[in-house]
Amino acid sequence: PLSSGMILLTWQKIAPTSLLYQISPSLNMKILIILGLASTMLGGWGGLNQTHLRKILAYSSIAHMGWMTIIALINPSLTLLNLIIYIIATLALFLMLNFASATKINSLTNLWNKSTPMTMAILLTLLSLGGLPPLTGFMPKWLILQELVSNSNITMAILMAMSALLNLFFYMRIIYASTLTMFPTTNNSKLQWSHPQTKTINIIPTLTIISSLFLPLSPMFISLTY
């Protein structure tokens, strides 16, 4: 179920990331670079040919863990900032997918006619997870790349930025399937029978706003991480 996937990709990341944060001063930078780059590449390439949304988000989780790992020695606070933003965005996305009962990319094609605001919220959250400016998800990637460059790891910063494009590509596939594969007209053959919704969506708007529109608060987060 989507709820089990949500727990695996959010709550169960807190313990290993906390352990990584605590032992970060004693870690080897070369090993962290290898693990971080391997995770981002594996997460990017693995999610390219997937059609199940849970598998795509699982590979996305691997890629995001690579970003947290590579910066753990240089600035552990950025690891926690990346984790918090990732958990909020992933939680919002899973709640919206659970609300729409969508488990595959094909099941998103009719979502535009069911709920246009929900489709726009999914679009924003996916782009934020991909690290596209000016959304919230761009902030941790930008700060991590800035730290890598300032510590003379320019090559790693370029490779990490290139690997982020792989994630952004399969996010764009989901956006294409949910918004552009069916023209949003009021054709009778495309309308869905209206049923009263029993699933709660009270927290979804708040999570969507936090995961998409908090980039202007970057100076505050920068002051907290340095």
C-alpha positions in Angstrom: 0.0 0.0 0.0 1.0 3.6 -0.5 0.8 4.2 3.3 3.5 1.5 3.9 5.7 3.0 1.2 5.3 6.5 2.8 6.5 5.1 6.1 9.5 3.3 4.5 10.6 6.5 2.6 10.1 9.0 5.4 10.0 7.8 9.0 12.6 5.0 8.5 15.1 7.4 7.2 15.3 9.3 10.4 17.3 6.7 12.3 20.1 6.1 9.8 20.5 9.8 9.0 20.7 10.6 12.8 23.4 8.0 13.1 25.2 9.5 10.1 25.0 12.9 11.7 26.4 11.7 15.0 29.4 9.9 13.5 30.1 12.4 10.7 33.3 13.8 12.3 35.0 10.4 12.1 34.0 9.6 8.5 36.3 9.4 5.5 35.5 12.0 2.8 36.6 9.8 -0.1 34.2 7.0 1.0 31.4 9.5 1.5 32.0 10.9 -2.0 32.0 7.4 -3.6 28.8 6.4 -1.7 27.0 9.6 -2.4 27.8 9.7 -6.1 26.9 6.0 -6.5 23.6 6.5 -4.7 22.7 9.5 -6.9 23.6 7.7 -10.1 21.9 4.5 -9.1 18.8 6.4 -8.0 18.7 8.4 -11.3 19.4 5.5 -13.7 17.1 3.0 -11.9 14.1 5.2 -12.0 14.2 6.0 -15.7 12.2 2.9 -17.0 9.8 2.5 -14.1 6.1 2.8 -14.4 5.1 2.2 -10.8 5.0 5.3 -8.8 6.3 3.6 -5.6 9.3 2.2 -7.5 10.0 5.7 -8.9 9.8 7.3 -5.5 12.0 4.5 -4.0 14.8 5.2 -6.6 14.3 8.9 -5.9 14.8 8.1 -2.2 18.1 6.4 -3.0 19.2 9.5 -5.0 18.3 11.9 -2.2 20.2 9.8 0.3 23.3 10.3 -1.8 22.9 14.0 -1.5 22.7 13.7 2.3 25.7 11.4 2.5 28.1 13.4 0.4 27.8 16.5 2.6 27.7 14.7 6.0 31.4 15.4 6.8 31.6 19.0 5.4 28.4 20.3 6.9 26.2 17.8 8.8 23.5 20.5 9.3 22.8 20.4 5.6 22.2 16.7 5.8 19.4 17.3 8.3 18.0 20.2 6.3 17.9 18.0 3.2 16.2 15.2 5.2 13.5 17.5 6.6 12.6 19.0 3.2 12.7 15.6 1.5 10.4 14.1 4.2 7.9 17.0 3.9 7.8 16.8 0.1 7.6 13.0 0.0 4.9 13.0 2.7 2.8 15.5 0.7 3.2 13.5 -2.5 2.3 10.2 -1.0 -0.8 11.7 0.7 -1.9 13.2 -2.7 -1.3 9.9 -4.5 -3.2 8.0 -1.8 -6.1 10.5 -2.1 -6.2 10.0 -5.9 -5.7 6.2 -5.5 -2.8 6.3 -8.1 -0.2 3.6 -8.1 1.0 3.8 -11.7 1.8 6.6 -14.1 -1.1 5.6 -16.3 -3.5 6.1 -13.4 -2.6 9.7 -13.3 -3.9 10.5 -16.8 -7.5 11.0 -15.6 -6.5 12.9 -12.5 -6.8 16.3 -14.3 -10.6 15.8 -14.8 -11.0 14.4 -11.3 -9.2 17.2 -9.4 -7.3 20.0 -11.2 -5.9 21.5 -7.9 -4.6 18.1 -6.9 -2.9 17.7 -10.2 -1.2 21.2 -9.9 -0.1 20.3 -6.4 1.4 17.0 -7.5 3.2 18.9 -10.3 4.7 21.4 -7.9 5.8 18.8 -5.4 7.5 16.7 -8.1 9.4 19.6 -9.5 10.4 20.5 -5.9 11.7 17.0 -5.3 13.6 17.3 -8.5 15.4 20.4 -7.2 14.0 22.8 -9.8 14.2 26.5 -8.9 12.4 28.5 -7.5 10.9 25.7 -5.4 11.9 24.6 -2.0 13.7 21.5 -3.1 16.3 23.6 -5.0 17.5 25.1 -1.7 19.4 22.0 -0.2 20.9 21.0 -3.5 22.1 24.6 -4.1 23.6 24.8 -0.6 25.3 21.3 -1.0 26.8 22.2 -4.3 28.0 25.5 -2.9 29.7 23.7 0.0 31.3 21.2 -2.4 32.7 24.0 -4.6 34.0 26.0 -1.6 35.8 22.8 -0.4 37.6 22.3 -3.8 35.3 19.4 -4.9 34.3 21.1 -8.1 34.3 17.8 -10.1 32.0 16.1 -7.6 29.7 19.2 -7.6 29.4 18.9 -11.4 28.7 15.2 -11.3 26.1 15.6 -8.6 24.3 18.4 -10.5 24.3 16.2 -13.7 22.9 13.2 -11.7 20.1 15.5 -10.5 19.0 15.9 -14.1 18.2 12.1 -14.2 15.8 12.5 -11.3 14.2 15.5 -12.9 13.7 13.6 -16.1 11.5 10.8 -14.6 9.7 13.4 -12.5 8.9 15.2 -15.8 7.6 11.9 -17.2 5.1 11.7 -14.4 4.1 15.4 -15.0 3.7 14.7 -18.7 1.5 11.7 -18.0 -0.7 13.5 -15.6 -1.2 16.8 -17.5 -0.3 16.5 -21.2 -1.4 13.0 -22.3 -5.1 13.9 -22.3 -6.5 17.3 -23.3 -8.5 18.8 -20.4 -11.8 19.2 -22.1 -15.3 18.5 -20.7 -15.9 15.5 -23.1 -18.4 13.1 -21.6 -16.2 10.1 -22.3 -13.5 11.7 -20.1 -15.6 12.8 -17.2 -15.4 10.6 -14.1 -18.4 9.7 -11.9 -18.4 11.9 -8.9 -18.2 10.1 -5.5 -18.0 11.7 -2.1 -14.4 11.6 -0.8 -13.9 10.0 2.6 -10.1 10.5 2.7 -8.9 13.5 4.6 -6.8 16.2 2.8 -6.5 18.8 5.6 -2.7 18.5 5.9 -2.0 18.3 2.2 -2.2 22.1 1.4 0.1 22.9 4.3 2.7 20.3 3.2 2.5 21.4 -0.4 3.1 25.0 0.5 6.1 24.1 2.7 7.6 21.8 0.1 7.2 24.2 -2.8 7.3 27.9 -1.7 9.9 28.2 1.0 12.9 29.1 -1.1 12.7 32.8 -0.2 13.4 31.7 3.4 16.8 30.4 2.4 18.8 33.1 4.3 17.1 32.0 7.5 18.0 28.3 6.8 21.6 29.3 5.9 22.0 31.2 9.2 20.8 28.1 11.0 23.2 25.7 9.2 26.4 27.7 9.5 
